[in-house]
Amino acid sequence: IKPSKFFKPKSDGTKHQLFILEAYAEDAGLYKCVVSNPVGTTASTATLKVDRKLTVEFNII
């Protein structure tokens, strides 16, 4: 995944992270990360839940 306004990948030695900066209800679901090297392949899954942001609008008279 390439950096964008929605995603920010970060690598620090052997630690790799993906920051999701904007997520919408339709992005919710099961995500799978697969990594491989000459020794083998491994995978991990994560469930992303997205709560809707409450926005309150009012007018002051």
CHARMM internal coordinates of N, CA and C (Angstrom, degrees):
IC EDIT
DIST 1 N 1 CA 1.4527
DIST 1 CA 1 C 1.5224
ANGL 1 N 1 CA 1 C 107.72
DIST 1 C 2 N 1.3022
ANGL 1 CA 1 C 2 N 115.04
DIHE 1 N 1 CA 1 C 2 N 130.06
DIST 2 N 2 CA 1.4645
ANGL 1 C 2 N 2 CA 120.28
DIHE 1 CA 1 C 2 N 2 CA 179.97
DIST 2 CA 2 C 1.5251
ANGL 2 N 2 CA 2 C 110.29
DIHE 1 C 2 N 2 CA 2 C -90.24
DIST 2 C 3 N 1.3352
ANGL 2 CA 2 C 3 N 117.28
DIHE 2 N 2 CA 2 C 3 N 149.78
DIST 3 N 3 CA 1.4696
ANGL 2 C 3 N 3 CA 120.14
DIHE 2 CA 2 C 3 N 3 CA 178.25
DIST 3 CA 3 C 1.5299
ANGL 3 N 3 CA 3 C 111.17
DIHE 2 C 3 N 3 CA 3 C -58.28
DIST 3 C 4 N 1.3168
ANGL 3 CA 3 C 4 N 115.46
DIHE 3 N 3 CA 3 C 4 N 140.84
DIST 4 N 4 CA 1.4625
ANGL 3 C 4 N 4 CA 121.58
DIHE 3 CA 3 C 4 N 4 CA 177.56
DIST 4 CA 4 C 1.5194
ANGL 4 N 4 CA 4 C 107.87
DIHE 3 C 4 N 4 CA 4 C -155.85
DIST 4 C 5 N 1.3353
ANGL 4 CA 4 C 5 N 116.74
DIHE 4 N 4 CA 4 C 5 N -174.43
DIST 5 N 5 CA 1.4626
ANGL 4 C 5 N 5 CA 118.70
DIHE 4 CA 4 C 5 N 5 CA 178.00
DIST 5 CA 5 C 1.5277
ANGL 5 N 5 CA 5 C 111.22
DIHE 4 C 5 N 5 CA 5 C -70.23
DIST 5 C 6 N 1.3399
ANGL 5 CA 5 C 6 N 117.61
DIHE 5 N 5 CA 5 C 6 N -13.35
DIST 6 N 6 CA 1.4574
ANGL 5 C 6 N 6 CA 121.57
DIHE 5 CA 5 C 6 N 6 CA 179.99
DIST 6 CA 6 C 1.5291
ANGL 6 N 6 CA 6 C 113.08
DIHE 5 C 6 N 6 CA 6 C -100.93
DIST 6 C 7 N 1.3442
ANGL 6 CA 6 C 7 N 117.14
DIHE 6 N 6 CA 6 C 7 N -31.46
DIST 7 N 7 CA 1.4594
ANGL 6 C 7 N 7 CA 121.32
DIHE 6 CA 6 C 7 N 7 CA -173.44
DIST 7 CA 7 C 1.5231
ANGL 7 N 7 CA 7 C 111.59
DIHE 6 C 7 N 7 CA 7 C -127.45
DIST 7 C 8 N 1.3352
ANGL 7 CA 7 C 8 N 115.45
DIHE 7 N 7 CA 7 C 8 N 141.74
DIST 8 N 8 CA 1.4646
ANGL 7 C 8 N 8 CA 121.10
DIHE 7 CA 7 C 8 N 8 CA 176.28
DIST 8 CA 8 C 1.5285
ANGL 8 N 8 CA 8 C 107.76
DIHE 7 C 8 N 8 CA 8 C -134.76
DIST 8 C 9 N 1.3430
ANGL 8 CA 8 C 9 N 117.81
DIHE 8 N 8 CA 8 C 9 N 97.08
DIST 9 N 9 CA 1.4623
ANGL 8 C 9 N 9 CA 119.46
DIHE 8 CA 8 C 9 N 9 CA 175.39
DIST 9 CA 9 C 1.5250
ANGL 9 N 9 CA 9 C 110.29
DIHE 8 C 9 N 9 CA 9 C -76.62
DIST 9 C 10 N 1.3225
ANGL 9 CA 9 C 10 N 116.60
DIHE 9 N 9 CA 9 C 10 N 146.26
DIST 10 N 10 CA 1.4631
ANGL 9 C 10 N 10 CA 121.60
DIHE 9 CA 9 C 10 N 10 CA -179.79
DIST 10 CA 10 C 1.5259
ANGL 10 N 10 CA 10 C 108.61
DIHE 9 C 10 N 10 CA 10 C -139.83
DIST 10 C 11 N 1.3274
ANGL 10 CA 10 C 11 N 116.51
DIHE 10 N 10 CA 10 C 11 N 132.95
DIST 11 N 11 CA 1.4633
ANGL 10 C 11 N 11 CA 122.13
DIHE 10 CA 10 C 11 N 11 CA 177.44
DIST 11 CA 11 C 1.5150
ANGL 11 N 11 CA 11 C 109.22
DIHE 10 C 11 N 11 CA 11 C -126.85
DIST 11 C 12 N 1.3290
ANGL 11 CA 11 C 12 N 115.88
DIHE 11 N 11 CA 11 C 12 N 134.93
DIST 12 N 12 CA 1.4573
ANGL 11 C 12 N 12 CA 122.10
DIHE 11 CA 11 C 12 N 12 CA 179.41
DIST 12 CA 12 C 1.5261
ANGL 12 N 12 CA 12 C 107.25
DIHE 11 C 12 N 12 CA 12 C -140.69
DIST 12 C 13 N 1.3196
ANGL 12 CA 12 C 13 N 116.48
DIHE 12 N 12 CA 12 C 13 N 88.56
DIST 13 N 13 CA 1.4608
ANGL 12 C 13 N 13 CA 119.81
DIHE 12 CA 12 C 13 N 13 CA -177.89
DIST 13 CA 13 C 1.5210
ANGL 13 N 13 CA 13 C 110.63
DIHE 12 C 13 N 13 CA 13 C 70.69
DIST 13 C 14 N 1.3296
ANGL 13 CA 13 C 14 N 116.43
DIHE 13 N 13 CA 13 C 14 N -113.92
DIST 14 N 14 CA 1.4623
ANGL 13 C 14 N 14 CA 120.58
DIHE 13 CA 13 C 14 N 14 CA -179.68
DIST 14 CA 14 C 1.5238
ANGL 14 N 14 CA 14 C 112.80
DIHE 13 C 14 N 14 CA 14 C -98.25
DIST 14 C 15 N 1.3223
ANGL 14 CA 14 C 15 N 117.42
DIHE 14 N 14 CA 14 C 15 N 1.52
DIST 15 N 15 CA 1.4663
ANGL 14 C 15 N 15 CA 121.75
DIHE 14 CA 14 C 15 N 15 CA -179.76
DIST 15 CA 15 C 1.5247
ANGL 15 N 15 CA 15 C 109.24
DIHE 14 C 15 N 15 CA 15 C -102.73
DIST 15 C 16 N 1.3187
ANGL 15 CA 15 C 16 N 116.08
DIHE 15 N 15 CA 15 C 16 N 125.02
DIST 16 N 16 CA 1.4553
ANGL 15 C 16 N 16 CA 121.58
DIHE 15 CA 15 C 16 N 16 CA -179.03
DIST 16 CA 16 C 1.5210
ANGL 16 N 16 CA 16 C 108.67
DIHE 15 C 16 N 16 CA 16 C -125.66
DIST 16 C 17 N 1.3311
ANGL 16 CA 16 C 17 N 116.42
DIHE 16 N 16 CA 16 C 17 N 133.38
DIST 17 N 17 CA 1.4598
ANGL 16 C 17 N 17 CA 121.55
DIHE 16 CA 16 C 17 N 17 CA -177.13
DIST 17 CA 17 C 1.5204
ANGL 17 N 17 CA 17 C 110.03
DIHE 16 C 17 N 17 CA 17 C -132.23
DIST 17 C 18 N 1.3303
ANGL 17 CA 17 C 18 N 115.10
DIHE 17 N 17 CA 17 C 18 N 154.37
DIST 18 N 18 CA 1.4571
ANGL 17 C 18 N 18 CA 121.21
DIHE 17 CA 17 C 18 N 18 CA 173.32
DIST 18 CA 18 C 1.5199
ANGL 18 N 18 CA 18 C 107.44
DIHE 17 C 18 N 18 CA 18 C -127.75
DIST 18 C 19 N 1.3239
ANGL 18 CA 18 C 19 N 116.00
DIHE 18 N 18 CA 18 C 19 N 117.33
DIST 19 N 19 CA 1.4604
ANGL 18 C 19 N 19 CA 121.34
DIHE 18 CA 18 C 19 N 19 CA 177.22
DIST 19 CA 19 C 1.5236
ANGL 19 N 19 CA 19 C 107.94
DIHE 18 C 19 N 19 CA 19 C -96.32
DIST 19 C 20 N 1.3192
ANGL 19 CA 19 C 20 N 116.12
DIHE 19 N 19 CA 19 C 20 N 126.97
DIST 20 N 20 CA 1.4589
ANGL 19 C 20 N 20 CA 121.75
DIHE 19 CA 19 C 20 N 20 CA 176.74
DIST 20 CA 20 C 1.5206
ANGL 20 N 20 CA 20 C 106.16
DIHE 19 C 20 N 20 CA 20 C -99.33
DIST 20 C 21 N 1.3303
ANGL 20 CA 20 C 21 N 116.45
DIHE 20 N 20 CA 20 C 21 N 110.29
DIST 21 N 21 CA 1.4573
ANGL 20 C 21 N 21 CA 121.52
DIHE 20 CA 20 C 21 N 21 CA -172.33
DIST 21 CA 21 C 1.5199
ANGL 21 N 21 CA 21 C 112.91
DIHE 20 C 21 N 21 CA 21 C -84.63
DIST 21 C 22 N 1.3126
ANGL 21 CA 21 C 22 N 117.18
DIHE 21 N 21 CA 21 C 22 N -29.36
DIST 22 N 22 CA 1.4619
ANGL 21 C 22 N 22 CA 121.75
DIHE 21 CA 21 C 22 N 22 CA 176.06
DIST 22 CA 22 C 1.5162
ANGL 22 N 22 CA 22 C 107.62
DIHE 21 C 22 N 22 CA 22 C -137.52
DIST 22 C 23 N 1.3145
ANGL 22 CA 22 C 23 N 116.59
DIHE 22 N 22 CA 22 C 23 N 128.84
DIST 23 N 23 CA 1.4626
ANGL 22 C 23 N 23 CA 120.76
DIHE 22 CA 22 C 23 N 23 CA 177.93
DIST 23 CA 23 C 1.5161
ANGL 23 N 23 CA 23 C 108.60
DIHE 22 C 23 N 23 CA 23 C -134.03
DIST 23 C 24 N 1.3028
ANGL 23 CA 23 C 24 N 115.48
DIHE 23 N 23 CA 23 C 24 N 145.06
DIST 24 N 24 CA 1.4548
ANGL 23 C 24 N 24 CA 122.04
DIHE 23 CA 23 C 24 N 24 CA -179.74
DIST 24 CA 24 C 1.5221
ANGL 24 N 24 CA 24 C 109.27
DIHE 23 C 24 N 24 CA 24 C -120.91
DIST 24 C 25 N 1.3176
ANGL 24 CA 24 C 25 N 116.29
DIHE 24 N 24 CA 24 C 25 N 164.55
DIST 25 N 25 CA 1.4674
ANGL 24 C 25 N 25 CA 121.13
DIHE 24 CA 24 C 25 N 25 CA -177.48
DIST 25 CA 25 C 1.5265
ANGL 25 N 25 CA 25 C 111.31
DIHE 24 C 25 N 25 CA 25 C -52.23
DIST 25 C 26 N 1.3162
ANGL 25 CA 25 C 26 N 117.13
DIHE 25 N 25 CA 25 C 26 N -38.77
DIST 26 N 26 CA 1.4713
ANGL 25 C 26 N 26 CA 119.88
DIHE 25 CA 25 C 26 N 26 CA -178.27
DIST 26 CA 26 C 1.5280
ANGL 26 N 26 CA 26 C 112.68
DIHE 25 C 26 N 26 CA 26 C -71.91
DIST 26 C 27 N 1.3299
ANGL 26 CA 26 C 27 N 118.74
DIHE 26 N 26 CA 26 C 27 N -10.98
DIST 27 N 27 CA 1.4665
ANGL 26 C 27 N 27 CA 122.21
DIHE 26 CA 26 C 27 N 27 CA 176.52
DIST 27 CA 27 C 1.5260
ANGL 27 N 27 CA 27 C 112.18
DIHE 26 C 27 N 27 CA 27 C -83.20
DIST 27 C 28 N 1.3238
ANGL 27 CA 27 C 28 N 117.27
DIHE 27 N 27 CA 27 C 28 N -13.40
DIST 28 N 28 CA 1.4637
ANGL 27 C 28 N 28 CA 121.05
DIHE 27 CA 27 C 28 N 28 CA -177.98
DIST 28 CA 28 C 1.5294
ANGL 28 N 28 CA 28 C 110.09
DIHE 27 C 28 N 28 CA 28 C -62.67
DIST 28 C 29 N 1.3243
ANGL 28 CA 28 C 29 N 115.33
DIHE 28 N 28 CA 28 C 29 N 147.08
DIST 29 N 29 CA 1.4597
ANGL 28 C 29 N 29 CA 119.68
DIHE 28 CA 28 C 29 N 29 CA 177.47
DIST 29 CA 29 C 1.5105
ANGL 29 N 29 CA 29 C 111.67
DIHE 28 C 29 N 29 CA 29 C 149.23
DIST 29 C 30 N 1.3166
ANGL 29 CA 29 C 30 N 114.87
DIHE 29 N 29 CA 29 C 30 N -168.52
DIST 30 N 30 CA 1.4565
ANGL 29 C 30 N 30 CA 122.49
DIHE 29 CA 29 C 30 N 30 CA -178.94
DIST 30 CA 30 C 1.5243
ANGL 30 N 30 CA 30 C 109.17
DIHE 29 C 30 N 30 CA 30 C -92.60
DIST 30 C 31 N 1.3264
ANGL 30 CA 30 C 31 N 116.31
DIHE 30 N 30 CA 30 C 31 N 127.18
DIST 31 N 31 CA 1.4586
ANGL 30 C 31 N 31 CA 122.35
DIHE 30 CA 30 C 31 N 31 CA 178.15
DIST 31 CA 31 C 1.5194
ANGL 31 N 31 CA 31 C 108.69
DIHE 30 C 31 N 31 CA 31 C -114.79
DIST 31 C 32 N 1.3230
ANGL 31 CA 31 C 32 N 115.83
DIHE 31 N 31 CA 31 C 32 N 146.08
DIST 32 N 32 CA 1.4611
ANGL 31 C 32 N 32 CA 121.02
DIHE 31 CA 31 C 32 N 32 CA -178.25
DIST 32 CA 32 C 1.5245
ANGL 32 N 32 CA 32 C 109.08
DIHE 31 C 32 N 32 CA 32 C -128.37
DIST 32 C 33 N 1.3360
ANGL 32 CA 32 C 33 N 115.44
DIHE 32 N 32 CA 32 C 33 N 132.90
DIST 33 N 33 CA 1.4615
ANGL 32 C 33 N 33 CA 122.40
DIHE 32 CA 32 C 33 N 33 CA 176.62
DIST 33 CA 33 C 1.5266
ANGL 33 N 33 CA 33 C 107.70
DIHE 32 C 33 N 33 CA 33 C -111.51
DIST 33 C 34 N 1.3152
ANGL 33 CA 33 C 34 N 116.50
DIHE 33 N 33 CA 33 C 34 N 124.58
DIST 34 N 34 CA 1.4618
ANGL 33 C 34 N 34 CA 121.68
DIHE 33 CA 33 C 34 N 34 CA 179.47
DIST 34 CA 34 C 1.5240
ANGL 34 N 34 CA 34 C 107.81
DIHE 33 C 34 N 34 CA 34 C -118.70
DIST 34 C 35 N 1.3214
ANGL 34 CA 34 C 35 N 116.34
DIHE 34 N 34 CA 34 C 35 N 128.11
DIST 35 N 35 CA 1.4651
ANGL 34 C 35 N 35 CA 121.45
DIHE 34 CA 34 C 35 N 35 CA 177.39
DIST 35 CA 35 C 1.5184
ANGL 35 N 35 CA 35 C 109.31
DIHE 34 C 35 N 35 CA 35 C -125.89
DIST 35 C 36 N 1.3208
ANGL 35 CA 35 C 36 N 114.70
DIHE 35 N 35 CA 35 C 36 N 148.27
DIST 36 N 36 CA 1.4643
ANGL 35 C 36 N 36 CA 118.13
DIHE 35 CA 35 C 36 N 36 CA 178.71
DIST 36 CA 36 C 1.5203
ANGL 36 N 36 CA 36 C 110.09
DIHE 35 C 36 N 36 CA 36 C -147.59
DIST 36 C 37 N 1.3145
ANGL 36 CA 36 C 37 N 113.96
DIHE 36 N 36 CA 36 C 37 N 154.52
DIST 37 N 37 CA 1.4570
ANGL 36 C 37 N 37 CA 122.48
DIHE 36 CA 36 C 37 N 37 CA 174.90
DIST 37 CA 37 C 1.5230
ANGL 37 N 37 CA 37 C 106.73
DIHE 36 C 37 N 37 CA 37 C -149.63
DIST 37 C 38 N 1.3275
ANGL 37 CA 37 C 38 N 119.23
DIHE 37 N 37 CA 37 C 38 N -176.97
DIST 38 N 38 CA 1.4641
ANGL 37 C 38 N 38 CA 119.97
DIHE 37 CA 37 C 38 N 38 CA -177.96
DIST 38 CA 38 C 1.5345
ANGL 38 N 38 CA 38 C 114.05
DIHE 37 C 38 N 38 CA 38 C -59.55
DIST 38 C 39 N 1.3214
ANGL 38 CA 38 C 39 N 118.37
DIHE 38 N 38 CA 38 C 39 N -21.92
DIST 39 N 39 CA 1.4660
ANGL 38 C 39 N 39 CA 121.93
DIHE 38 CA 38 C 39 N 39 CA -178.38
DIST 39 CA 39 C 1.5283
ANGL 39 N 39 CA 39 C 111.69
DIHE 38 C 39 N 39 CA 39 C -81.35
DIST 39 C 40 N 1.3308
ANGL 39 CA 39 C 40 N 117.24
DIHE 39 N 39 CA 39 C 40 N -29.17
DIST 40 N 40 CA 1.4571
ANGL 39 C 40 N 40 CA 119.21
DIHE 39 CA 39 C 40 N 40 CA -179.19
DIST 40 CA 40 C 1.5184
ANGL 40 N 40 CA 40 C 112.96
DIHE 39 C 40 N 40 CA 40 C 162.87
DIST 40 C 41 N 1.3203
ANGL 40 CA 40 C 41 N 114.02
DIHE 40 N 40 CA 40 C 41 N -166.66
DIST 41 N 41 CA 1.4635
ANGL 40 C 41 N 41 CA 122.21
DIHE 40 CA 40 C 41 N 41 CA -178.02
DIST 41 CA 41 C 1.5166
ANGL 41 N 41 CA 41 C 109.40
DIHE 40 C 41 N 41 CA 41 C -131.37
DIST 41 C 42 N 1.3214
ANGL 41 CA 41 C 42 N 116.13
DIHE 41 N 41 CA 41 C 42 N 144.18
DIST 42 N 42 CA 1.4662
ANGL 41 C 42 N 42 CA 120.83
DIHE 41 CA 41 C 42 N 42 CA 175.20
DIST 42 CA 42 C 1.5242
ANGL 42 N 42 CA 42 C 108.23
DIHE 41 C 42 N 42 CA 42 C -142.17
DIST 42 C 43 N 1.3217
ANGL 42 CA 42 C 43 N 115.51
DIHE 42 N 42 CA 42 C 43 N 161.68
DIST 43 N 43 CA 1.4645
ANGL 42 C 43 N 43 CA 119.88
DIHE 42 CA 42 C 43 N 43 CA -178.14
DIST 43 CA 43 C 1.5224
ANGL 43 N 43 CA 43 C 110.02
DIHE 42 C 43 N 43 CA 43 C -142.60
DIST 43 C 44 N 1.3098
ANGL 43 CA 43 C 44 N 114.51
DIHE 43 N 43 CA 43 C 44 N 156.47
DIST 44 N 44 CA 1.4597
ANGL 43 C 44 N 44 CA 121.68
DIHE 43 CA 43 C 44 N 44 CA 176.89
DIST 44 CA 44 C 1.5227
ANGL 44 N 44 CA 44 C 107.61
DIHE 43 C 44 N 44 CA 44 C -143.43
DIST 44 C 45 N 1.3334
ANGL 44 CA 44 C 45 N 116.23
DIHE 44 N 44 CA 44 C 45 N 149.27
DIST 45 N 45 CA 1.4602
ANGL 44 C 45 N 45 CA 119.80
DIHE 44 CA 44 C 45 N 45 CA 178.74
DIST 45 CA 45 C 1.5231
ANGL 45 N 45 CA 45 C 110.07
DIHE 44 C 45 N 45 CA 45 C -121.99
DIST 45 C 46 N 1.3175
ANGL 45 CA 45 C 46 N 114.83
DIHE 45 N 45 CA 45 C 46 N 157.22
DIST 46 N 46 CA 1.4642
ANGL 45 C 46 N 46 CA 121.17
DIHE 45 CA 45 C 46 N 46 CA 176.84
DIST 46 CA 46 C 1.5217
ANGL 46 N 46 CA 46 C 108.12
DIHE 45 C 46 N 46 CA 46 C -148.19
DIST 46 C 47 N 1.3171
ANGL 46 CA 46 C 47 N 115.68
DIHE 46 N 46 CA 46 C 47 N 145.14
DIST 47 N 47 CA 1.4547
ANGL 46 C 47 N 47 CA 120.84
DIHE 46 CA 46 C 47 N 47 CA 176.73
DIST 47 CA 47 C 1.5197
ANGL 47 N 47 CA 47 C 109.03
DIHE 46 C 47 N 47 CA 47 C -100.99
DIST 47 C 48 N 1.3153
ANGL 47 CA 47 C 48 N 115.91
DIHE 47 N 47 CA 47 C 48 N 127.80
DIST 48 N 48 CA 1.4591
ANGL 47 C 48 N 48 CA 121.69
DIHE 47 CA 47 C 48 N 48 CA 177.97
DIST 48 CA 48 C 1.5228
ANGL 48 N 48 CA 48 C 108.50
DIHE 47 C 48 N 48 CA 48 C -102.61
DIST 48 C 49 N 1.3300
ANGL 48 CA 48 C 49 N 115.49
DIHE 48 N 48 CA 48 C 49 N 122.71
DIST 49 N 49 CA 1.4580
ANGL 48 C 49 N 49 CA 121.56
DIHE 48 CA 48 C 49 N 49 CA 175.42
DIST 49 CA 49 C 1.5194
ANGL 49 N 49 CA 49 C 107.43
DIHE 48 C 49 N 49 CA 49 C -111.98
DIST 49 C 50 N 1.3115
ANGL 49 CA 49 C 50 N 116.58
DIHE 49 N 49 CA 49 C 50 N 135.46
DIST 50 N 50 CA 1.4624
ANGL 49 C 50 N 50 CA 121.40
DIHE 49 CA 49 C 50 N 50 CA -178.35
DIST 50 CA 50 C 1.5197
ANGL 50 N 50 CA 50 C 108.54
DIHE 49 C 50 N 50 CA 50 C -119.41
DIST 50 C 51 N 1.3268
ANGL 50 CA 50 C 51 N 115.70
DIHE 50 N 50 CA 50 C 51 N 118.62
DIST 51 N 51 CA 1.4612
ANGL 50 C 51 N 51 CA 121.32
DIHE 50 CA 50 C 51 N 51 CA 174.54
DIST 51 CA 51 C 1.5144
ANGL 51 N 51 CA 51 C 107.74
DIHE 50 C 51 N 51 CA 51 C -93.28
DIST 51 C 52 N 1.3022
ANGL 51 CA 51 C 52 N 115.72
DIHE 51 N 51 CA 51 C 52 N 140.72
DIST 52 N 52 CA 1.4653
ANGL 51 C 52 N 52 CA 119.37
DIHE 51 CA 51 C 52 N 52 CA 178.92
DIST 52 CA 52 C 1.5190
ANGL 52 N 52 CA 52 C 110.10
DIHE 51 C 52 N 52 CA 52 C -73.80
DIST 52 C 53 N 1.3144
ANGL 52 CA 52 C 53 N 115.69
DIHE 52 N 52 CA 52 C 53 N 139.86
DIST 53 N 53 CA 1.4571
ANGL 52 C 53 N 53 CA 121.92
DIHE 52 CA 52 C 53 N 53 CA 178.92
DIST 53 CA 53 C 1.5274
ANGL 53 N 53 CA 53 C 108.65
DIHE 52 C 53 N 53 CA 53 C -80.51
DIST 53 C 54 N 1.2963
ANGL 53 CA 53 C 54 N 115.39
DIHE 53 N 53 CA 53 C 54 N 129.63
DIST 54 N 54 CA 1.4545
ANGL 53 C 54 N 54 CA 120.73
DIHE 53 CA 53 C 54 N 54 CA 178.62
DIST 54 CA 54 C 1.5194
ANGL 54 N 54 CA 54 C 109.20
DIHE 53 C 54 N 54 CA 54 C -82.92
DIST 54 C 55 N 1.3147
ANGL 54 CA 54 C 55 N 115.86
DIHE 54 N 54 CA 54 C 55 N 124.75
DIST 55 N 55 CA 1.4548
ANGL 54 C 55 N 55 CA 121.48
DIHE 54 CA 54 C 55 N 55 CA 177.98
DIST 55 CA 55 C 1.5189
ANGL 55 N 55 CA 55 C 108.50
DIHE 54 C 55 N 55 CA 55 C -117.37
DIST 55 C 56 N 1.2994
ANGL 55 CA 55 C 56 N 115.92
DIHE 55 N 55 CA 55 C 56 N 127.06
DIST 56 N 56 CA 1.4593
ANGL 55 C 56 N 56 CA 121.17
DIHE 55 CA 55 C 56 N 56 CA 179.36
DIST 56 CA 56 C 1.5194
ANGL 56 N 56 CA 56 C 108.15
DIHE 55 C 56 N 56 CA 56 C -113.75
DIST 56 C 57 N 1.3235
ANGL 56 CA 56 C 57 N 115.44
DIHE 56 N 56 CA 56 C 57 N 126.79
DIST 57 N 57 CA 1.4559
ANGL 56 C 57 N 57 CA 120.11
DIHE 56 CA 56 C 57 N 57 CA 177.78
DIST 57 CA 57 C 1.5187
ANGL 57 N 57 CA 57 C 108.78
DIHE 56 C 57 N 57 CA 57 C -116.99
DIST 57 C 58 N 1.3307
ANGL 57 CA 57 C 58 N 116.12
DIHE 57 N 57 CA 57 C 58 N 140.75
DIST 58 N 58 CA 1.4564
ANGL 57 C 58 N 58 CA 119.94
DIHE 57 CA 57 C 58 N 58 CA 176.29
DIST 58 CA 58 C 1.5193
ANGL 58 N 58 CA 58 C 108.88
DIHE 57 C 58 N 58 CA 58 C -152.40
DIST 58 C 59 N 1.3111
ANGL 58 CA 58 C 59 N 115.04
DIHE 58 N 58 CA 58 C 59 N 157.89
DIST 59 N 59 CA 1.4634
ANGL 58 C 59 N 59 CA 121.80
DIHE 58 CA 58 C 59 N 59 CA 178.26
DIST 59 CA 59 C 1.5145
ANGL 59 N 59 CA 59 C 109.01
DIHE 58 C 59 N 59 CA 59 C -114.89
DIST 59 C 60 N 1.3065
ANGL 59 CA 59 C 60 N 116.57
DIHE 59 N 59 CA 59 C 60 N 134.66
DIST 60 N 60 CA 1.4616
ANGL 59 C 60 N 60 CA 121.34
DIHE 59 CA 59 C 60 N 60 CA 176.23
DIST 60 CA 60 C 1.5257
ANGL 60 N 60 CA 60 C 107.38
DIHE 59 C 60 N 60 CA 60 C -100.31
DIST 60 C 61 N 1.3187
ANGL 60 CA 60 C 61 N 115.27
DIHE 60 N 60 CA 60 C 61 N 127.44
DIST 61 N 61 CA 1.4740
ANGL 60 C 61 N 61 CA 120.17
DIHE 60 CA 60 C 61 N 61 CA -178.36
DIST 61 CA 61 C 1.5080
ANGL 61 N 61 CA 61 C 109.67
DIHE 60 C 61 N 61 CA 61 C -102.44
END
COOR INIT
IC SEED 1 N 1 CA 1 C
IC BUILD
